[in-house]
Amino acid sequence: MTRTDPLLDASFKGYPPDAPPLRCSQIGAQGWHVLGDELPLPLAVLDQAALVHNVGWLQALVEREGIALAPHGKTTLSPQLFAAQLAAGAWGITVSQLRQVDTVIAADGRHVLVANQVVQPAELRQLAALLARHPDLRAPFLVDSPDQVAAAERAAPPQPLEVLLEVGLAGGRTGCRTVEAALALARSIRASTALRLVGISTYEGLWGSGDDAKDGTLVAGLVADTHALARACEDEDLFEADEVILSAGGSALFDLIAPALRGPSGAQALRRPVRGLLRSGCYVTHDDGHYQRLVRHANRRQGCSDAAGLRGALTVWAVVQATPEPGLVILNAGKRDLSFDMGLPQPKAICRRGERQAGATPAGWQVVALNDQHAHLRLNEADPALAPRIGDRIGLGISHPCTTFDKWRWMPVADADGRIVDAITTAF
């Protein structure tokens, strides 16, 4: 109850300072409005319709492809959003740290893919304890080195831990760099009493460029290695599971990688059934910057209009705090409130002081800098009548949702008219 419906109060940034403490589930009944006077700004707000659309849109894509979805939970780390994704049909939730597994369990998830290497003795003990407390929990993690196998054997878990062999790319992050090295590692896992090989994982997301030829070639090579490794592991009876998990997928090239997660086809098809797991995470809110630019290419490849594709569902509303010189506006939201690691926020809406109806910002407006608690908005607009005034509200679209979510302990959910109808919390 407390994990999925925690008590919120004025210690939470953006919560009304004069409101009593309320359960998350009570927020939608308060009659608050994003652009009313109840909620102090800055405030990160989720669009209800866009959230519902995005969750259903990617779920429909994986079902068309004959695979399953294990969305990466590190994007939001929100038990309420996890529950929505699971209710829509997701197989489970992906995490990057073992501490995040509890948030999945709180959302009644029992399939967790730990898309990272688990190497520390404390982590291995923690995973074994989680599995003992929750006998119906599955939580395979990634392995890419003999030293990691040795660490697991030293930990001597009471039952073998499920793992996925990770295939990486030269110059990339983790993962075996060659099929030969990965196959040798798979043999070591098969001989281990501490681990049990249940599948193969890879990751293409960081390499997305928006160039179809370049991205297609990269994904094709990665898929070829992954399929060759799966075939070799099955030929040597290295898998210890009734089905083989094949997992990949960031939020940029999901349309290219998804078909490959069905596994090798034709004469190379595996004898065991394959469970393909797509791990995209940012899709749930999408954005107005980095992923919007990349997913536009995925939309085109699928014959999907941008309007029918993923929609930006996250806006940070800020107040005009100062207008110190012509053409420069200072907003009261900064690096402590907004993503900035993959591009600066995009001004997209303005609501004048005392009003509740927002309109689009002129095309020339641009956030040019962020301080800890301020945004510098350049207008590039000749008409002074359009310039924001003190107390006006500016809606900022963000680029890369992950690093906005980790700056907020809660976010209200608004309907199309700006009424607050729900709320979510985060567990960072």
N, C-alpha and C positions, 0 to 999 in steps of 0.2 A: 504493500500500500504506500509506504513512505517513499519508495524508489520511483514508482510510476505516478504518484500523486502527492508530491512533496508540498510542504507548507512554504509559501512565498511571503516575503515581507519587504519593508523599505530598505533592507540591507542589500537587496538585489538591484543592480543598476537598471534604471528605467521603470521601476515599480513606483506607483504613486506614493509620495512621502506621507500623505495624510490618510491613506487607506489602511484598514486593519489587515493583519495576516490572513491569507486565504490559501486554500488548497489550489493546486494547479487546475483541477477540474472545475473550480468555482469561478475562474476568471471570466469565462464567456458569459456569465449571467450578470455581470456588473453594469452593463450598459456603457462601457467605455468606448471611446472612438480614438483612432490613431491621431487624428488632427483636432481632437478636443483639447480641453485644458486639464484632463485628469492625469495623463502620463507625461512625465518629464522627458525631455529629449537631451541627448541623442537616444534613439531607440531602434533596435533591430526588429523588423516586423516581417512575418511570413504571410504570403498571399495564399489563402485557403484553396481557391480554385486552381491555381498553378501547381500547388503541392499535389492535389488529387490527380490532376492531369499527368504530371511527371511520373508519379508512382505507377499509375496504370499504363503509361506509354511504354516504359522500359520493360515492365512485366509482360506486356503484349508482344514486344519484340522477341524476348527470350522464348516465349511459348511458340511463336512462329518458327523459330530456329530449332525447336526440339531440345532446348537445353534449360537450365535453371539459373536462378539469380541468387547470389549471396552478396548483396550490396555492401560496400566498404563502410562500416560504421564509424570509422574515425572522422569522417566528414562532419557528422552532426553530434555523435555520441549522445543521442537523445532517446531515452526509452520510449517516449511517445511516438517518435517517428519510426523507430525500429518496429514497434507494434503495428503501425500502419503498413509498413513494407511487408511484414510477415503475413498480415491479414490479407494483403493483395495477392499472396501466393509465393513470396520469396522462400527458397529452401532453407535459408539461414542468414546469418549476418557475418561479415568478415570484420576482423579486428587486427590491430597491429601490435597490441600489448596485452599481456594476460590480465592486467588490472581491468581492461575493458570488457572482459567476458561477463563480469557480474552485471553490467548494464544490459547485456543481451538476455541473460537469465531473468532479470527483472521484467523484461518485456515478453516473457514466456517463450523465448527462443531456446531451442535445445540443439541446434546445429550451428557451430561456430567454426569459421575457418580462420586460423591465426596465420595471417599472411606475413610472417616474419620468422626469423630464426630464434629458437628458444635455446639458450646456451647456459644461463646462470643456474647454479644449483638451487637457489631460492625459487627461481621460476619453475624449474622442473618439479620441485616439491609442491609448489602452488598448483600446478596443473594436475598432478596426481591427486591432490586433496580435492580439487574441484570435481574430478571424475568420480572420486569415492562418494562425495556428498550428493552427486547428481548422476545416478547410474544410467539415465537416459540421455546424457550429454555426449555429443561428439565434438571434438575440438582438435582436429589435425593441424599440425604446424609444418613449417618449411625446413628442409635440411639441404645443405649445399657443401658440406665438408666432412672429411673423416674425423677431424677434431670434434665436431659437433656430435657425431655418433659416440665417440669415446666419452664425451661429457655426459651423455645420457646413460651410458653404461655405468659410469661412476655413481650416478644418482640412484641407480638400481630401483626404478619405479616398481610398485607391486604388480602392475600389469603393463604389457607393452603399450607404448604411446603411439598413436597414429601419426604418420608423417606423409608429406608430399615432397617428392624430389623436385628441387627448383632448377629450372633452366634459365640462365641469364644471357646477357649480351655484352660483348667486349666494350669496356669503358663504361658499363652501366653500374648498377648497384650490386645486389646480391645475385646468387645463382651460379651453377656450374657453367663454365665457359665452353665446354665441348661435350658432345654426346658421349664420347669415350670416357671422359672423367665422370660424367653423370652415371653411366652404366656401371663403372667400377664402384662408385659410391652405393648404387642400388644393391650390388652384391654384398657390400659390407652391412647394409641395413638388414638384408635378408638373413644374414648370419647372426645378427644381434638379438639378444633376448629382451632388450630395452625398448626397441622400436619395431614398428610394423608398417611397411610401405603400402599405402592405399591409393596413391595417385601421383600426378605430376602437375606442377604449377609453373607458370611463366608470367611475364609482365611486359607489355609493350607501351603502356600509357605515356611514360615520360618522353618517348621518342616521337610523338605526334608532331608533324610539321605543317599540315595543311596541304602538302604536295602529294597528290594522289599516287603518282608513280613512285615516289620515294617511300611513302608510307606503305603502299601495297607491297613493294619489294621487301621492306623490313619485316612486315608481318608474315609474308610467305616464307621467308627464311626461318623465322622463329617457329612457325607452325611445322615446317618440314622437320626441324630438329626435334620438336616435341613429339610428333607422331612417330618418328624413327625410334626415339627412346622408348616410347610406350610399347611399340611392337617388340623391341629387343627385350624389354623387361618381361613381357608376357611369354616370349619364347623361352626364356630361362626360368619361368615360374617364380619371379621375384615379387610379384604383387601378393599380398596376403589379405584379400578382401573379395567379397562377392561381386562388387562393381568397382570400376576404376574411375577415380575423379580426375578430370582434366579441367584446370582452372586458369583463367587469365582475365584481363580486361580492366583498363582504366576508364576514364570518362571522355576520352578523345577519339579512340579508334575502335570503339566497341562493335561497330557494324562490320568491320573487317575481320576481327578476331572471333566473333560469335559463331559463325558457321563451322570453324575449325574445332570448336569444343565438342562437337558430336563425335570426334575421334577419327582415326584413319578409316577410309572407306574402301570398297571393292575388295580385292584380294588381300589387302593389308589390314582389313578390319579386325579389331580385337575379338577374341572369343567371349570375353566377359562383357557385360553391358557397361556402357560409359555414362557417367553423370557429368555433363559439362556445367561448370559454374562460372558465370560472368560476375566480376567483382566491382563493377562501376559503382562509385559512391556519390560523386558530385551531382549526378543527374537529379537527385531528389529536389534540390532547389535550383540547379543550373546556375547561371550567372549572367552578367551583362558585359563581360569582358573576355577573358582568356578562353573559357570553354564555349562561349557564344561563338567566337571566331572559328574554333576548331570544329564544333558540332555542325556548323553551317555546311561544312564539306560532307559530313556524314549524312545530313539531310539530303543533299544533292545526290549522293551516291545511291540513296534509297528511293529517290523520287518523291521525297516528302518536302512540302513547303516549310519554310522556317516558322510560319504561323502555326502549322499543325505539329511541329516538333516540340522539343523541350522548351520550357518557358522559365524566365527568371522569376523566382519566387521569393527572393530575399532583398529587402530594401532597408537601408539605415536612414532614418529621418533625423535631420539636424536643424538647429535654429541659426538664423543669421544673427551673429553676435556683434559684429563690427563691420563698418564700411569705411575703412581708414583713408582710402584714396580712390579716385575715379577708376572704375573697372576692376576693383579688387574687393571681394567679399570674404569675410572670415566666418566660418561655420564652427559650431562647438562640438565637432566630432573629429577624432584624429586616429593615430596609430593604435590607440588603446581600444578603439571601437570598430575599426574597419580593416579589411584585408588590404595589403599593399605589396605583397611579395610577388605577385604576378600581374601587376598593373594597378594604377590608381583608380579610385572610385569614379563612376560616371554620373554626373548630375542628370537626372531624368524627369524630375517632377518638382513643381513649386506650388505651394499653397500660401496665399497671403495671410498675414496676421489677422486673426479673428474669423477666418473663413474655414470651411471644412471640405471644400471642393478643390482638388488639385488639378493642375494642367501641366502640359509638357514644357520643359525648359527649352529656350532657344538653342539652336544647333551649335552656336559658337561658344557656349559656356564650357569651361574645362577646369577640373581640379588639377592644379599644377604642383602642389606640395602638401605634405601632411606633417604636422608636429604631433607630439604625444596626444594633445587634446583639441587640436585645431586643424581645419582644412582650409587651404587657400584656393578660393574659387575665382578664376579670371573670367570676365564676362565677354570681352571682345565684341561688344555690342554698342552701336552708336546711339541707339535710342535710350536716353536716360529714364524714360517712363517705364521701361521694362526691368530696370535694375532692382534687385531685391532690397527691401528695407529691413531695418532692425525688427526682429520678431517674426519675420517670414520664415516658413519652413521649406527646406530643400530635401527631396528624396534622392538618395544616392544609390545607384546600382553598383554592385561590387564585382570584383574580378577574383576568382578562386574562392569559393565559399568556405572551405575548410578553416582558413585562418580568420574568418569573421566569427564562426560559431564558437571557437575557443575563447572569445572575448566576452561572451554573454552567458550568464547562468540560466537565463530564461528568455523566451521570445513570445510575444503575443501573436496570435494568428488572426488575420482580418479578412472580412468578406469583401466583395467588390465595392461596397460603399464605405469601407474604412471602419466598419464596426468590429470591435474585438469579439470574436466568437469562440476562441479557444486559446490555449497556450501550450508551449512545450518547455521542457527543461533540458539542460545538458549536464554531463558528468565529467567534465575535464578537470 
